[in-house]
């Protein structure tokens, strides 16, 4: 069952889904950052100090 098909919203659903979507967003942003940084290093050379 998908979250938008839940008919009875209560505070427990809101808290759980809020934390869940926040965690998914953080993971998505992290993966996006690492992917873009890897692409940049590949094309422009990864200078190690």
N, C-alpha and C positions, 0 to 999 in steps of 0.2 A: 504494500500500500504506500503510495506516495504521500509526502507531507501535505500537499495542497488538497488531498482527498479526505483528510481528517475532518469530520463534521463538527466535533465538539472541542473547541479550543479552550483549554484551561491554562492556568499559569505554568503548570508542569511542562506542557507541550511548548509553550513559548520560551521558557528558560532552556529546555533541552535543545530545541532547534536553533535558538540564538547562539548557544555555545558551539553546537555542531557546525553551523554555517561560519562562525568566526574561525574555528579551527581549520575548516576546509579552505577558507579565504587565505589564512596565513600560509598554509602549505602551498596553495596555488601561487601566491606572490613569491614565496621562496624559490619554488621551482622555476618560475618565470625569470627571476633575477639571475639565478645560476645559469640558466640556459642562455640568456642574453649576454652575460659576462663571458661564458665559454665561446660564444660565437665571436664576440669582440676580440678576445684573446687569440682565437684562431686566425682571424683575418689581419689583425694589426700586430701580432707577435706578443707573446706573453713574456714581458720583461720581468725576470726575477731579480730581486735585490738581495 
